Amino acid sequence: MRLLLDTHIWLWSRLEPGRLSRRVARELQNPTNELWLSPISIWETLILCEKGRLKLDGGAAAWIVEAMRLVPMTEAPLTTQVALETGSVRLPHRDPADRFLIATARVFELTLVTADEVLIRARQVRVLGNR
């Protein structure tokens, strides 16, 4: 499977792996699966740190670089096609990060790994729910 990790799933996999369901943990460890991460998740992580909602050892930038070194992922490019696709994403809220993640999953034909019930119920893309 080609898996796009929602921001919280990526953070949990590094900081709180016990929050992952058995299935999600198994799929993230499966070497035949491709793990993808959007730069939007990096941006969200930086914002969480700036707001004081998340503290990362060594600071956000250093932690992100080390996390990407430890578990290499395919970077999902922010392309014009992805940006245009955000216009057709229909969610009950206007969160730009969620819209970009859905659009990215659509454009690159990825399965979104998330615990966000809004995204799971939206049925906008294939989802591997952390339940």
N, CA, C and O atoms as a GROMACS GRO file, in nm:
protein
  524
    1MET      N    1   0.084  -0.118   0.000
    1MET     CA    2   0.000   0.000   0.000
    1MET      C    3   0.088   0.125   0.000
    1MET      O    4   0.202   0.124   0.048
    2ARG      N    5   0.033   0.230  -0.055
    2ARG     CA    6   0.099   0.360  -0.054
    2ARG      C    7   0.024   0.446   0.046
    2ARG      O    8  -0.090   0.486   0.022
    3LEU      N    9   0.088   0.474   0.159
    3LEU     CA   10   0.022   0.536   0.274
    3LEU      C   11   0.067   0.679   0.297
    3LEU      O   12   0.186   0.706   0.314
    4LEU      N   13  -0.029   0.771   0.297
    4LEU     CA   14  -0.003   0.910   0.332
    4LEU      C   15  -0.039   0.928   0.478
    4LEU      O   16  -0.155   0.911   0.516
    5LEU      N   17   0.059   0.962   0.559
    5LEU     CA   18   0.035   0.976   0.703
    5LEU      C   19  -0.021   1.115   0.735
    5LEU      O   20   0.037   1.217   0.697
    6ASP      N   21  -0.134   1.116   0.805
    6ASP     CA   22  -0.185   1.241   0.858
    6ASP      C   23  -0.084   1.288   0.963
    6ASP      O   24  -0.009   1.207   1.018
    7THR      N   25  -0.082   1.416   0.989
    7THR     CA   26   0.018   1.473   1.078
    7THR      C   27   0.022   1.403   1.213
    7THR      O   28   0.129   1.367   1.261
    8HIS      N   29  -0.094   1.382   1.274
    8HIS     CA   30  -0.096   1.321   1.408
    8HIS      C   31  -0.046   1.176   1.403
    8HIS      O   32   0.017   1.130   1.498
    9ILE      N   33  -0.074   1.105   1.296
    9ILE     CA   34  -0.026   0.967   1.285
    9ILE      C   35   0.127   0.966   1.278
    9ILE      O   36   0.192   0.884   1.342
   10TRP      N   37   0.183   1.057   1.200
   10TRP     CA   38   0.329   1.067   1.190
   10TRP      C   39   0.389   1.100   1.326
   10TRP      O   40   0.486   1.036   1.369
   11LEU      N   41   0.332   1.198   1.394
   11LEU     CA   42   0.383   1.235   1.526
   11LEU      C   43   0.368   1.121   1.627
   11LEU      O   44   0.461   1.092   1.701
   12TRP      N   45   0.252   1.058   1.629
   12TRP     CA   46   0.232   0.946   1.721
   12TRP      C   47   0.329   0.834   1.693
   12TRP      O   48   0.381   0.772   1.786
   13SER      N   49   0.356   0.806   1.566
   13SER     CA   50   0.447   0.696   1.532
   13SER      C   51   0.586   0.720   1.590
   13SER      O   52   0.659   0.625   1.619
   14ARG      N   53   0.625   0.845   1.606
   14ARG     CA   54   0.756   0.879   1.660
   14ARG      C   55   0.753   0.904   1.811
   14ARG      O   56   0.847   0.867   1.881
   15LEU      N   57   0.645   0.965   1.861
   15LEU     CA   58   0.640   1.010   2.000
   15LEU      C   59   0.554   0.926   2.092
   15LEU      O   60   0.586   0.909   2.210
   16GLU      N   61   0.444   0.872   2.040
   16GLU     CA   62   0.349   0.797   2.121
   16GLU      C   63   0.296   0.676   2.044
   16GLU      O   64   0.176   0.670   2.014
   17PRO      N   65   0.382   0.581   2.011
   17PRO     CA   66   0.339   0.468   1.927
   17PRO      C   67   0.224   0.388   1.989
   17PRO      O   68   0.152   0.319   1.917
   18GLY      N   69   0.207   0.395   2.119
   18GLY     CA   70   0.096   0.325   2.184
   18GLY      C   71  -0.041   0.377   2.142
   18GLY      O   72  -0.142   0.310   2.165
   19ARG      N   73  -0.046   0.495   2.083
   19ARG     CA   74  -0.173   0.551   2.038
   19ARG      C   75  -0.216   0.495   1.903
   19ARG      O   76  -0.329   0.516   1.860
   20LEU      N   77  -0.127   0.423   1.836
   20LEU     CA   78  -0.160   0.364   1.707
   20LEU      C   79  -0.234   0.233   1.728
   20LEU      O   80  -0.200   0.155   1.817
   21SER      N   81  -0.334   0.210   1.645
   21SER     CA   82  -0.402   0.080   1.650
   21SER      C   83  -0.305  -0.028   1.605
   21SER      O   84  -0.204   0.001   1.540
   22ARG      N   85  -0.335  -0.152   1.639
   22ARG     CA   86  -0.248  -0.262   1.597
   22ARG      C   87  -0.234  -0.267   1.446
   22ARG      O   88  -0.125  -0.290   1.393
   23ARG      N   89  -0.346  -0.247   1.377
   23ARG     CA   90  -0.342  -0.255   1.231
   23ARG      C   91  -0.255  -0.144   1.172
   23ARG      O   92  -0.172  -0.169   1.085
   24VAL      N   93  -0.275  -0.021   1.219
   24VAL     CA   94  -0.195   0.090   1.167
   24VAL      C   95  -0.047   0.068   1.198
   24VAL      O   96   0.037   0.085   1.110
   25ALA      N   97  -0.015   0.029   1.320
   25ALA     CA   98   0.125   0.004   1.357
   25ALA      C   99   0.185  -0.104   1.266
   25ALA      O  100   0.298  -0.091   1.219
   26ARG      N  101   0.109  -0.209   1.242
   26ARG     CA  102   0.156  -0.318   1.156
   26ARG      C  103   0.182  -0.269   1.013
   26ARG      O  104   0.285  -0.302   0.953
   27GLU      N  105   0.090  -0.189   0.960
   27GLU     CA  106   0.106  -0.139   0.823
   27GLU      C  107   0.222  -0.041   0.811
   27GLU      O  108   0.290  -0.038   0.708
   28LEU      N  109   0.246   0.039   0.915
   28LEU     CA  110   0.358   0.132   0.911
   28LEU      C  111   0.492   0.058   0.917
   28LEU      O  112   0.592   0.105   0.863
   29GLN      N  113   0.493  -0.058   0.982
   29GLN     CA  114   0.615  -0.139   0.992
   29GLN      C  115   0.636  -0.231   0.872
   29GLN      O  116   0.746  -0.283   0.852
   30ASN      N  117   0.533  -0.251   0.793
   30ASN     CA  118   0.540  -0.343   0.680
   30ASN      C  119   0.633  -0.286   0.572
   30ASN      O  120   0.603  -0.182   0.514
   31PRO      N  121   0.744  -0.353   0.545
   31PRO     CA  122   0.841  -0.299   0.449
   31PRO      C  123   0.790  -0.294   0.305
   31PRO      O  124   0.851  -0.227   0.221
   32THR      N  125   0.681  -0.362   0.275
   32THR     CA  126   0.627  -0.357   0.139
   32THR      C  127   0.540  -0.233   0.116
   32THR      O  128   0.506  -0.201   0.002
   33ASN      N  129   0.505  -0.164   0.224
   33ASN     CA  130   0.425  -0.042   0.211
   33ASN      C  131   0.516   0.078   0.190
   33ASN      O  132   0.626   0.085   0.245
   34GLU      N  133   0.468   0.172   0.110
   34GLU     CA  134   0.538   0.300   0.091
   34GLU      C  135   0.478   0.400   0.189
   34GLU      O  136   0.356   0.415   0.194
   35LEU      N  137   0.561   0.468   0.265
   35LEU     CA  138   0.516   0.572   0.356
   35LEU      C  139   0.541   0.708   0.293
   35LEU      O  140   0.652   0.738   0.248
   36TRP      N  141   0.437   0.790   0.289
   36TRP     CA  142   0.444   0.923   0.230
   36TRP      C  143   0.412   1.026   0.337
   36TRP      O  144   0.333   1.000   0.428
   37LEU      N  145   0.475   1.142   0.325
   37LEU     CA  146   0.448   1.253   0.415
   37LEU      C  147   0.439   1.381   0.333
   37LEU      O  148   0.521   1.406   0.245
   38SER      N  149   0.340   1.461   0.364
   38SER     CA  150   0.322   1.588   0.296
   38SER      C  151   0.400   1.697   0.369
   38SER      O  152   0.408   1.694   0.492
   39PRO      N  153   0.456   1.792   0.297
   39PRO     CA  154   0.516   1.909   0.363
   39PRO      C  155   0.415   1.984   0.450
   39PRO      O  156   0.454   2.057   0.541
   40ILE      N  157   0.288   1.965   0.423
   40ILE     CA  158   0.183   2.025   0.506
   40ILE      C  159   0.195   1.972   0.649
   40ILE      O  160   0.170   2.045   0.744
   41SER      N  161   0.232   1.846   0.665
   41SER     CA  162   0.249   1.789   0.799
   41SER      C  163   0.369   1.851   0.870
   41SER      O  164   0.366   1.870   0.992
   42ILE      N  165   0.473   1.882   0.797
   42ILE     CA  166   0.588   1.950   0.855
   42ILE      C  167   0.543   2.089   0.902
   42ILE      O  168   0.575   2.131   1.014
   43TRP      N  169   0.471   2.159   0.817
   43TRP     CA  170   0.418   2.292   0.849
   43TRP      C  171   0.329   2.287   0.973
   43TRP      O  172   0.342   2.370   1.063
   44GLU      N  173   0.238   2.189   0.977
   44GLU     CA  174   0.150   2.176   1.095
   44GLU      C  175   0.231   2.150   1.222
   44GLU      O  176   0.199   2.205   1.328
   45THR      N  177   0.334   2.069   1.212
   45THR     CA  178   0.418   2.039   1.328
   45THR      C  179   0.487   2.166   1.377
   45THR      O  180   0.493   2.192   1.497
   46LEU      N  181   0.539   2.244   1.286
   46LEU     CA  182   0.603   2.370   1.323
   46LEU      C  183   0.504   2.464   1.393
   46LEU      O  184   0.539   2.529   1.491
   47ILE      N  185   0.382   2.471   1.342
   47ILE     CA  186   0.279   2.557   1.403
   47ILE      C  187   0.245   2.508   1.544
   47ILE      O  188   0.231   2.589   1.636
   48LEU      N  189   0.230   2.375   1.560
   48LEU     CA  190   0.202   2.321   1.693
   48LEU      C  191   0.312   2.359   1.792
   48LEU      O  192   0.284   2.392   1.907
   49CYS      N  193   0.436   2.354   1.747
   49CYS     CA  194   0.548   2.392   1.834
   49CYS      C  195   0.547   2.542   1.864
   49CYS      O  196   0.569   2.582   1.978
   50GLU      N  197   0.520   2.623   1.763
   50GLU     CA  198   0.514   2.769   1.784
   50GLU      C  199   0.406   2.806   1.884
   50GLU      O  200   0.424   2.899   1.963
   51LYS      N  201   0.294   2.735   1.881
   51LYS     CA  202   0.184   2.763   1.973
   51LYS      C  203   0.204   2.702   2.111
   51LYS      O  204   0.124   2.725   2.202
   52GLY      N  205   0.312   2.625   2.127
   52GLY     CA  206   0.339   2.562   2.255
   52GLY      C  207   0.255   2.439   2.282
   52GLY      O  208   0.254   2.389   2.395
   53ARG      N  209   0.186   2.387   2.182
   53ARG     CA  210   0.104   2.267   2.199
   53ARG      C  211   0.184   2.139   2.182
   53ARG      O  212   0.136   2.030   2.212
   54LEU      N  213   0.308   2.153   2.135
   54LEU     CA  214   0.396   2.039   2.115
   54LEU      C  215   0.538   2.085   2.144
   54LEU      O  216   0.581   2.191   2.098
   55LYS      N  217   0.610   2.005   2.220
   55LYS     CA  218   0.751   2.033   2.248
   55LYS      C  219   0.832   1.915   2.195
   55LYS      O  220   0.804   1.799   2.227
   56LEU      N  221   0.933   1.946   2.115
   56LEU     CA  222   1.016   1.843   2.056
   56LEU      C  223   1.161   1.862   2.100
   56LEU      O  224   1.214   1.973   2.098
   57ASP      N  225   1.224   1.753   2.141
   57ASP     CA  226   1.363   1.757   2.188
   57ASP      C  227   1.454   1.816   2.081
   57ASP      O  228   1.452   1.773   1.966
   58GLY      N  229   1.532   1.915   2.120
   58GLY     CA  230   1.627   1.976   2.028
   58GLY      C  231   1.566   2.082   1.939
   58GLY      O  232   1.635   2.141   1.856
   59GLY      N  233   1.438   2.108   1.956
   59GLY     CA  234   1.369   2.205   1.871
   59GLY      C  235   1.304   2.138   1.753
   59GLY      O  236   1.342   2.028   1.712
   60ALA      N  237   1.205   2.205   1.698
   60ALA     CA  238   1.123   2.146   1.592
   60ALA      C  239   1.204   2.109   1.468
   60ALA      O  240   1.194   1.996   1.419
   61ALA      N  241   1.283   2.201   1.418
   61ALA     CA  242   1.356   2.174   1.293
   61ALA      C  243   1.451   2.056   1.307
   61ALA      O  244   1.454   1.969   1.220
   62ALA      N  245   1.527   2.053   1.414
   62ALA     CA  246   1.622   1.942   1.435
   62ALA      C  247   1.548   1.810   1.452
   62ALA      O  248   1.591   1.708   1.399
   63TRP      N  249   1.437   1.812   1.526
   63TRP     CA  250   1.362   1.690   1.548
   63TRP      C  251   1.305   1.636   1.417
   63TRP      O  252   1.309   1.516   1.392
   64ILE      N  253   1.253   1.726   1.334
   64ILE     CA  254   1.195   1.684   1.206
   64ILE      C  255   1.302   1.622   1.117
   64ILE      O  256   1.279   1.517   1.057
   65VAL      N  257   1.417   1.686   1.108
   65VAL     CA  258   1.526   1.633   1.025
   65VAL      C  259   1.566   1.493   1.074
   65VAL      O  260   1.587   1.402   0.993
   66GLU      N  261   1.578   1.477   1.204
   66GLU     CA  262   1.616   1.346   1.260
   66GLU      C  263   1.506   1.242   1.239
   66GLU      O  264   1.536   1.127   1.206
   67ALA      N  265   1.381   1.280   1.257
   67ALA     CA  266   1.270   1.187   1.235
   67ALA      C  267   1.267   1.139   1.090
   67ALA      O  268   1.241   1.021   1.064
   68MET      N  269   1.294   1.229   0.997
   68MET     CA  270   1.295   1.191   0.855
   68MET      C  271   1.415   1.103   0.823
   68MET      O  272   1.408   1.018   0.734
   69ARG      N  273   1.524   1.123   0.893
   69ARG     CA  274   1.643   1.038   0.872
   69ARG      C  275   1.618   0.898   0.924
   69ARG      O  276   1.655   0.799   0.860
   70LEU      N  277   1.554   0.888   1.041
   70LEU     CA  278   1.530   0.758   1.104
   70LEU      C  279   1.430   0.673   1.026
   70LEU      O  280   1.447   0.552   1.013
   71VAL      N  281   1.327   0.736   0.975
   71VAL     CA  282   1.224   0.665   0.897
   71VAL      C  283   1.202   0.743   0.768
   71VAL      O  284   1.115   0.830   0.761
   72PRO      N  285   1.282   0.713   0.666
   72PRO     CA  286   1.268   0.785   0.540
   72PRO      C  287   1.129   0.764   0.479
   72PRO      O  288   1.074   0.653   0.480
   73MET      N  289   1.076   0.871   0.427
   73MET     CA  290   0.944   0.866   0.363
   73MET      C  291   0.953   0.937   0.230
   73MET      O  292   1.042   1.018   0.205
   74THR      N  293   0.859   0.905   0.145
   74THR     CA  294   0.848   0.976   0.019
   74THR      C  295   0.779   1.109   0.046
   74THR      O  296   0.672   1.113   0.107
   75GLU      N  297   0.841   1.216   0.002
   75GLU     CA  298   0.780   1.347   0.020
   75GLU      C  299   0.675   1.367  -0.089
   75GLU      O  300   0.704   1.358  -0.208
   76ALA      N  301   0.553   1.395  -0.046
   76ALA     CA  302   0.444   1.421  -0.140
   76ALA      C  303   0.455   1.565  -0.187
   76ALA      O  304   0.435   1.657  -0.107
   77PRO      N  305   0.485   1.587  -0.313
   77PRO     CA  306   0.506   1.723  -0.359
   77PRO      C  307   0.378   1.807  -0.357
   77PRO      O  308   0.268   1.759  -0.383
   78LEU      N  309   0.397   1.935  -0.325
   78LEU     CA  310   0.286   2.030  -0.334
   78LEU      C  311   0.290   2.087  -0.476
   78LEU      O  312   0.367   2.178  -0.507
   79THR      N  313   0.207   2.032  -0.559
   79THR     CA  314   0.206   2.071  -0.700
   79THR      C  315   0.084   2.157  -0.731
   79THR      O  316  -0.008   2.170  -0.650
   80THR      N  317   0.086   2.215  -0.849
   80THR     CA  318  -0.030   2.290  -0.896
   80THR      C  319  -0.152   2.199  -0.899
   80THR      O  320  -0.262   2.242  -0.862
   81GLN      N  321  -0.135   2.077  -0.942
   81GLN     CA  322  -0.247   1.982  -0.949
   81GLN      C  323  -0.306   1.958  -0.810
   81GLN      O  324  -0.428   1.953  -0.795
   82VAL      N  325  -0.221   1.943  -0.709
   82VAL     CA  326  -0.269   1.924  -0.572
   82VAL      C  327  -0.346   2.048  -0.527
   82VAL      O  328  -0.455   2.038  -0.472
   83ALA      N  329  -0.288   2.166  -0.551
   83ALA     CA  330  -0.355   2.290  -0.511
   83ALA      C  331  -0.491   2.303  -0.578
   83ALA      O  332  -0.589   2.340  -0.513
   84LEU      N  333  -0.498   2.273  -0.706
   84LEU     CA  334  -0.626   2.280  -0.777
   84LEU      C  335  -0.726   2.179  -0.722
   84LEU      O  336  -0.845   2.208  -0.713
   85GLU      N  337  -0.679   2.061  -0.686
   85GLU     CA  338  -0.766   1.956  -0.633
   85GLU      C  339  -0.830   1.996  -0.500
   85GLU      O  340  -0.938   1.948  -0.467
   86THR      N  341  -0.763   2.083  -0.423
   86THR     CA  342  -0.822   2.127  -0.295
   86THR      C  343  -0.957   2.194  -0.318
   86THR      O  344  -1.042   2.195  -0.229
   87GLY      N  345  -0.977   2.250  -0.436
   87GLY     CA  346  -1.104   2.316  -0.467
   87GLY      C  347  -1.222   2.222  -0.477
   87GLY      O  348  -1.336   2.265  -0.466
   88SER      N  349  -1.196   2.093  -0.497
   88SER     CA  350  -1.306   1.997  -0.508
   88SER      C  351  -1.321   1.912  -0.381
   88SER      O  352  -1.405   1.823  -0.376
   89VAL      N  353  -1.240   1.940  -0.279
   89VAL     CA  354  -1.252   1.868  -0.153
   89VAL      C  355  -1.370   1.925  -0.075
   89VAL      O  356  -1.379   2.046  -0.055
   90ARG      N  357  -1.457   1.838  -0.032
   90ARG     CA  358  -1.576   1.878   0.044
   90ARG      C  359  -1.569   1.819   0.183
   90ARG      O  360  -1.584   1.699   0.202
   91LEU      N  361  -1.546   1.906   0.281
   91LEU     CA  362  -1.541   1.866   0.421
   91LEU      C  363  -1.634   1.958   0.500
   91LEU      O  364  -1.664   2.068   0.454
   92PRO      N  365  -1.679   1.915   0.617
   92PRO     CA  366  -1.768   2.000   0.697
   92PRO      C  367  -1.696   2.117   0.764
   92PRO      O  368  -1.759   2.196   0.834
   93HIS      N  369  -1.565   2.129   0.743
   93HIS     CA  370  -1.489   2.241   0.797
   93HIS      C  371  -1.395   2.292   0.688
   93HIS      O  372  -1.383   2.229   0.583
   94ARG      N  373  -1.330   2.402   0.711
   94ARG     CA  374  -1.244   2.464   0.610
   94ARG      C  375  -1.096   2.451   0.643
   94ARG      O  376  -1.015   2.532   0.595
   95ASP      N  377  -1.057   2.352   0.722
   95ASP     CA  378  -0.917   2.335   0.761
   95ASP      C  379  -0.831   2.316   0.635
   95ASP      O  380  -0.845   2.215   0.565
   96PRO      N  381  -0.744   2.412   0.606
   96PRO     CA  382  -0.664   2.400   0.483
   96PRO      C  383  -0.570   2.280   0.484
   96PRO      O  384  -0.545   2.221   0.378
   97ALA      N  385  -0.518   2.242   0.599
   97ALA     CA  386  -0.428   2.127   0.605
   97ALA      C  387  -0.501   2.000   0.564
   97ALA      O  388  -0.448   1.920   0.487
   98ASP      N  389  -0.622   1.980   0.617
   98ASP     CA  390  -0.699   1.861   0.581
   98ASP      C  391  -0.733   1.860   0.432
   98ASP      O  392  -0.729   1.756   0.367
   99ARG      N  393  -0.765   1.975   0.379
   99ARG     CA  394  -0.796   1.984   0.236
   99ARG      C  395  -0.674   1.946   0.152
   99ARG      O  396  -0.687   1.876   0.052
  100PHE      N  397  -0.556   1.994   0.192
  100PHE     CA  398  -0.435   1.958   0.118
  100PHE      C  399  -0.403   1.809   0.131
  100PHE      O  400  -0.361   1.747   0.033
  101LEU      N  401  -0.424   1.752   0.248
  101LEU     CA  402  -0.396   1.608   0.264
  101LEU      C  403  -0.491   1.525   0.178
  101LEU      O  404  -0.447   1.430   0.112
  102ILE      N  405  -0.618   1.558   0.178
  102ILE     CA  406  -0.714   1.486   0.093
  102ILE      C  407  -0.677   1.500  -0.054
  102ILE      O  408  -0.674   1.402  -0.128
  103ALA      N  409  -0.647   1.622  -0.096
  103ALA     CA  410  -0.610   1.647  -0.235
  103ALA      C  411  -0.484   1.570  -0.273
  103ALA      O  412  -0.476   1.514  -0.382
  104THR      N  413  -0.386   1.567  -0.184
  104THR     CA  414  -0.262   1.494  -0.209
  104THR      C  415  -0.290   1.346  -0.226
  104THR      O  416  -0.238   1.282  -0.317
  105ALA      N  417  -0.373   1.291  -0.137
  105ALA     CA  418  -0.408   1.148  -0.148
  105ALA      C  419  -0.477   1.119  -0.280
  105ALA      O  420  -0.451   1.016  -0.342
  106ARG      N  421  -0.564   1.207  -0.324
  106ARG     CA  422  -0.633   1.187  -0.452
  106ARG      C  423  -0.535   1.190  -0.569
  106ARG      O  424  -0.533   1.099  -0.652
  107VAL      N  425  -0.455   1.296  -0.575
  107VAL     CA  426  -0.367   1.316  -0.690
  107VAL      C  427  -0.265   1.203  -0.704
  107VAL      O  428  -0.239   1.156  -0.814
  108PHE      N  429  -0.209   1.159  -0.593
  108PHE     CA  430  -0.104   1.057  -0.598
  108PHE      C  431  -0.156   0.916  -0.569
  108PHE      O  432  -0.079   0.821  -0.557
  109GLU      N  433  -0.290   0.904  -0.560
  109GLU     CA  434  -0.355   0.774  -0.536
  109GLU      C  435  -0.298   0.704  -0.413
  109GLU      O  436  -0.250   0.591  -0.420
  110LEU      N  437  -0.306   0.775  -0.301
  110LEU     CA  438  -0.255   0.725  -0.174
  110LEU      C  439  -0.371   0.693  -0.080
  110LEU      O  440  -0.481   0.746  -0.095
  111THR      N  441  -0.345   0.607   0.016
  111THR     CA  442  -0.440   0.579   0.124
  111THR      C  443  -0.402   0.667   0.242
  111THR      O  444  -0.288   0.662   0.289
  112LEU      N  445  -0.496   0.748   0.290
  112LEU     CA  446  -0.470   0.837   0.402
  112LEU      C  447  -0.482   0.759   0.532
  112LEU      O  448  -0.584   0.694   0.556
  113VAL      N  449  -0.379   0.767   0.615
  113VAL     CA  450  -0.380   0.703   0.747
  113VAL      C  451  -0.414   0.812   0.848
  113VAL      O  452  -0.338   0.908   0.864
  114THR      N  453  -0.528   0.798   0.915
  114THR     CA  454  -0.574   0.903   1.006
  114THR      C  455  -0.660   0.846   1.116
  114THR      O  456  -0.719   0.739   1.104
  115ALA      N  457  -0.667   0.921   1.226
  115ALA     CA  458  -0.762   0.891   1.334
  115ALA      C  459  -0.874   0.994   1.334
  115ALA      O  460  -0.964   0.988   1.418
  116ASP      N  461  -0.869   1.089   1.242
  116ASP     CA  462  -0.966   1.198   1.235
  116ASP      C  463  -1.098   1.144   1.180
  116ASP      O  464  -1.110   1.113   1.062
  117GLU      N  465  -1.197   1.135   1.267
  117GLU     CA  466  -1.327   1.079   1.228
  117GLU      C  467  -1.394   1.160   1.117
  117GLU      O  468  -1.466   1.104   1.034
  118VAL      N  469  -1.370   1.290   1.115
  118VAL     CA  470  -1.428   1.373   1.007
  118VAL      C  471  -1.373   1.327   0.873
  118VAL      O  472  -1.448   1.314   0.776
  119LEU      N  473  -1.244   1.303   0.866
  119LEU     CA  474  -1.183   1.259   0.740
  119LEU      C  475  -1.222   1.117   0.706
  119LEU      O  476  -1.241   1.084   0.588
  120ILE      N  477  -1.236   1.033   0.806
  120ILE     CA  478  -1.278   0.895   0.782
  120ILE      C  479  -1.420   0.892   0.727
  120ILE      O  480  -1.447   0.824   0.628
  121ARG      N  481  -1.510   0.966   0.791
  121ARG     CA  482  -1.650   0.968   0.749
  121ARG      C  483  -1.673   1.043   0.617
  121ARG      O  484  -1.773   1.019   0.550
  122ALA      N  485  -1.582   1.131   0.581
  122ALA     CA  486  -1.601   1.212   0.460
  122ALA      C  487  -1.599   1.129   0.332
  122ALA      O  488  -1.656   1.169   0.231
  123ARG      N  489  -1.534   1.016   0.337
  123ARG     CA  490  -1.527   0.925   0.222
  123ARG      C  491  -1.478   0.996   0.095
  123ARG      O  492  -1.530   0.974  -0.014
  124GLN      N  493  -1.379   1.081   0.112
  124GLN     CA  494  -1.321   1.155   0.000
  124GLN      C  495  -1.207   1.078  -0.067
  124GLN      O  496  -1.178   1.098  -0.185
  125VAL      N  497  -1.143   0.990   0.010
  125VAL     CA  498  -1.030   0.911  -0.039
  125VAL      C  499  -1.030   0.777   0.034
  125VAL      O  500  -1.105   0.757   0.130
  126ARG      N  501  -0.944   0.686  -0.012
  126ARG     CA  502  -0.923   0.562   0.063
  126ARG      C  503  -0.859   0.597   0.196
  126ARG      O  504  -0.768   0.680   0.202
  127VAL      N  505  -0.906   0.535   0.303
  127VAL     CA  506  -0.858   0.567   0.438
  127VAL      C  507  -0.824   0.439   0.512
  127VAL      O  508  -0.895   0.339   0.503
  128LEU      N  509  -0.715   0.444   0.584
  128LEU     CA  510  -0.681   0.342   0.684
  128LEU      C  511  -0.702   0.412   0.818
  128LEU      O  512  -0.619   0.492   0.861
  129GLY      N  513  -0.813   0.380   0.884
  129GLY     CA  514  -0.849   0.447   1.006
  129GLY      C  515  -0.778   0.390   1.127
  129GLY      O  516  -0.767   0.269   1.145
  130ASN      N  517  -0.729   0.480   1.209
  130ASN     CA  518  -0.666   0.441   1.335
  130ASN      C  519  -0.778   0.434   1.440
  130ASN      O  520  -0.809   0.532   1.506
  131ARG      N  521  -0.836   0.316   1.452
  131ARG     CA  522  -0.949   0.296   1.543
  131ARG      C  523  -0.919   0.185   1.639
  131ARG      O  524  -1.001   0.153   1.725
   0.00000   0.00000   0.00000
